């Protein structure tokens, strides 16, 4: 959980004002924990409270918050950057990305700790961070695909009789 007081302190340390627009963007992330929001999604959510805010303002706020390490920018190879609060962990969590619906879930267990130990021992290389993404089908999309495949097999079986 991110404490907003630490977020506001980072803005002060970066000599940046807490404008109403920036505060709304920060609040969106606080109200949507664990979500990986694109600039367009943030813009739609912010517009509910501040109708005059432009997409360019949201982009500038996201860039500033990323530069100040308040947010992390993540790419899921879908052509759009997504953002989440920087959780100030030594290592980031892993992501499970559904290639059908685009849903992203987090996987909290650090699966690469043993590998990092081997890399240090074998190569003397100190891993500071890593990023791991798994691409596949979420439970819902896998069930829909399985249902579609069963239906298609049934139709083909009927035609062959």
N, C-alpha and C positions, 0 to 999 in steps of 0.2 A: 504494500500500500504506500502510495506516495503522499507525503505531507505537503500541503500547499505552502506552508510557511517556508520550507526549504526551497521550493520552486521560486517564491518571491524573493528570497535571499539571493539566489543565483542571478536573478535579474538585476538586483541592486549591485551585486559584485561585478556584473558585466556592464555597469553604468547604463542600464537600460530602464526606461520608465515602464511602469505597469499601466499601459493604456487600456481603456475599456475593451478594445478589440482583442488585445493580447489576453486579458483576463478571461474573456469569453472562450477563447480557444483553449486556454489552460483548463477552464471549467469543463469543457466538453470532454477532455481526456479523463478528468477526475470522475465524471459521471458515467464514463464508458470504460471501466477498467478491463484490461485483458483484450480489448478490441484493437484491431490494427486498422486505423482509419486513414483513408486517402484525403487529399486536400479537398476534393469535391465533396466527400462525405462530411468533413468538418464544416465546409461552407454551408451545406444544407442544414446542418444542425445549429450552427451559429445564427443563421438567418431567421430562425424561429424567434430569437430574442432581439436581434439587431438586424432588421430588414435591409438597411442601407449598406451593409458590409459587402465589399466586393471580393471576388475570388482572388484578385491580386493581393489584397490586404491579408487574406488568409495564408496565401503562399509566403508572403514576407514574414508573417508571424511564425509560421512553421520553420522557415529557414533560420530565423533568429533563435528560436527555442532549440533547434538542432545544434546550431553553432555554440550555444551556451550549455550544451549537453543536458538539457532538460528533457528533450525528446530524442529518441533514436529513429533514424530513417531506415526502413527495411524494404528490400525489393523481393517480391515473390515471383519475379520473371513474368509478370503479366502486363508490363508496360507502364505501371503506375507505382509511384512511391507510396508507402504507407508509413504511419508513424505510431509510436507508442511511448509511454513515459519511460525514461531511462531509470531503471530500477537499481542502478549503482551496484550491481552484482559483480563479482569477479568475472564470472562467465554469464553469458546470456542463456536463456532457456532455448529450447529447440522448437521448431514450428512444424505442424502437420498441415499441408496445403492441399485442399481438394481441387483437382484439376477440372472438375465438372462445374461445381457451383461457386468455387472461389473461397469457400469458408476456410478460415485459418484457426486452428486450435494450438494451444501451447502445450508443450511436454516439458515438465519441470525437471525431471531427473537428468543430470549431466552424464550422458552416455560416453563422453570422450575423456573423462579423467584418466582411466587406465592407459589410453593411447598417449595422452600427454606425458604421463610418467615414462613410458617407453621412449618417446621422442627425446625427452631430457636425458635419459640414461644412455641411449644409443648415439645421439647426435649432439648432446650438450646444448640443445635449443630450448629456450624457455618460452613456452607458449603463453601469451598474455590473454588472448581471447580467441574465440572461434565462433563460427555460425554454422548451424546444421539445419537443413530443411528437408522434410520428407514430402514427396509429391505422390498423390494417389487419390483414392475416393473416400470421402467421409462415409460414415455408417448409412446415412440417409440415401446418398447417391449410389452406394454399392447395392443397397436393397432395391432401389428403382431399376438399376441395371440388371440385377438378377431376375427381377419380375419380368422385365422386357425380354430377356433372353429365354425365359421359360415360355412366355407367350409365343415368341417367334418359333421356338422349337415345336410347340404344339401345333401351330399353323402349318409348318413344313411337314409335320408328321401326318396331318389330315390330308394334305395334297398328295402325299406319296401313296395313300391307300387306294 
